Amino acid sequence: MNPLEAIGLLFALLAATTVLGLILRARQGRVARVFGDVVTPADVAATVAFGPAATLLQFSTELCARCPGTRRLLRAVAEQRPGVVFVEVDLTHRPDLAKRYAVLQTPTTLILDGAGRVQARVGGPPTRADVGTTLDSITRDTTSSSTLGSSHV
């Protein structure tokens, strides 16, 4: 390979990694609506019951720099909303849960509905507005489905 080809290849690799990094950075903290499995407090060794309206389940580690800020945000959101509970799971001592829930970074937050079904997932620190909008959507969906069910009785 001549020097010009090597330099061209180097610039192509640099451009590709820059684009990939920008794409990954843009996805950080975004709420991705997913419809997953049911999670119970026993599944994650939680010492508190999940919320009747929703649960904010944060996966963190001891060395995570962004986890304390995410914890404060999610705890504040849960305190402001009736029926919403915040639960934190430290993956430092539970790597099996990281594998089970496909946690590739911390913080990772799962937003569960009142039945414990995963409704949304956030990789990285979420924004208060995104969490609020997702919780509004979950509680609205729950309310409308229970209203529909009672109107047919």
C-alpha positions in Angstrom: 0.0 0.0 0.0 1.4 3.4 -0.9 1.5 6.3 1.5 -1.4 8.1 -0.2 -3.7 5.1 0.0 -2.7 4.7 3.7 -3.5 8.3 4.4 -6.8 8.0 2.6 -7.7 4.9 4.5 -6.8 6.7 7.8 -9.1 9.6 7.0 -11.9 7.3 6.0 -11.6 5.5 9.3 -11.5 8.7 11.2 -14.6 10.0 9.4 -16.5 6.8 10.0 -15.7 6.7 13.7 -16.6 10.4 14.0 -20.0 9.8 12.4 -20.6 6.7 14.6 -19.7 8.7 17.7 -22.0 11.5 16.8 -24.9 9.1 16.2 -24.3 7.4 19.6 -24.0 10.7 21.4 -27.3 11.9 19.8 -29.1 8.8 21.1 -27.8 9.3 24.7 -30.6 10.0 27.2 -33.4 9.5 24.7 -36.5 7.6 25.7 -37.1 4.6 23.5 -40.6 3.3 23.7 -40.3 -0.5 24.0 -42.8 -3.1 25.1 -41.0 -5.8 27.0 -41.3 -8.3 29.6 -42.8 -7.9 33.1 -40.3 -7.1 35.8 -41.1 -7.9 39.4 -39.4 -6.5 42.5 -38.0 -10.1 43.2 -36.5 -10.1 39.7 -34.2 -7.2 40.6 -33.9 -7.9 44.3 -35.8 -4.7 45.1 -36.6 -4.0 48.8 -39.6 -1.9 47.9 -42.8 -2.6 46.0 -43.2 -1.3 42.6 -45.6 1.6 42.0 -49.3 1.1 41.2 -49.1 3.7 38.4 -45.5 3.3 37.2 -41.9 2.5 38.3 -38.7 4.2 37.4 -36.1 1.4 37.5 -32.5 2.7 37.3 -29.5 0.5 36.8 -26.3 2.0 38.0 -22.8 1.1 39.3 -20.6 2.4 42.0 -18.2 4.1 39.6 -20.8 5.7 37.4 -20.3 9.5 37.3 -23.8 10.3 35.9 -25.8 8.0 38.1 -26.1 10.3 41.1 -27.6 13.1 39.0 -30.0 10.6 37.4 -31.0 9.2 40.8 -31.8 12.7 42.1 -33.9 13.5 38.9 -35.8 10.2 38.9 -36.4 10.3 42.7 -37.8 13.9 42.4 -40.1 12.9 39.5 -41.4 9.9 41.4 -42.0 12.1 44.5 -44.1 14.5 42.5 -46.3 11.9 40.9 -48.8 9.8 42.9 -48.4 6.1 42.4 -44.9 6.3 40.8 -42.0 4.7 42.6 -38.3 5.0 42.1 -36.1 1.9 42.4 -32.3 1.8 41.9 -30.4 -1.4 41.3 -26.6 -1.4 41.7 -25.1 -3.7 39.0 -21.7 -3.7 40.6 -22.6 -6.7 42.7 -25.3 -8.1 40.3 -23.7 -8.5 36.8 -26.3 -11.2 36.1 -28.9 -8.5 35.9 -26.9 -6.4 33.5 -26.9 -9.4 31.1 -30.5 -10.3 31.7 -31.8 -6.7 31.0 -29.1 -6.0 28.3 -27.6 -3.1 30.2 -24.6 -1.9 28.2 -24.1 1.5 30.0 -25.0 3.1 33.2 -27.2 4.8 34.0 -29.9 2.8 32.2 -33.5 3.4 33.2 -36.5 1.2 32.5 -39.9 2.8 32.8 -42.5 0.2 33.9 -46.2 0.6 33.9 -48.4 -0.3 36.9 -48.3 -4.0 36.0 -44.5 -4.0 35.9 -44.3 -4.3 32.1 -41.4 -2.4 30.5 -42.8 0.5 28.5 -39.7 2.5 27.8 -35.9 2.4 28.1 -33.3 5.2 28.4 -29.6 4.7 27.9 -27.7 7.5 29.7 -29.2 10.3 31.8 -32.7 11.2 30.8 -34.3 14.6 30.8 -37.1 15.5 33.2 -39.4 16.4 30.3 -38.9 13.1 28.5 -39.6 11.1 31.7 -42.7 13.2 32.4 -44.0 12.8 28.9 -43.5 9.0 29.0 -45.2 8.7 32.4 -48.1 10.8 31.1 -48.4 8.5 28.2 -48.3 5.3 30.3 -50.8 6.6 32.8 -53.1 7.8 30.0 -52.9 4.4 28.3 -53.6 2.7 31.6 -56.6 5.0 32.3 -58.1 4.6 28.9 -57.8 0.8 28.9 -59.4 0.6 32.3 -62.1 3.0 31.2 -62.7 0.9 28.1 -62.9 -2.3 30.2 -65.4 -0.8 32.7 -67.7 0.6 30.0 -68.2 -2.9 28.5 -69.2 -4.5 31.8 
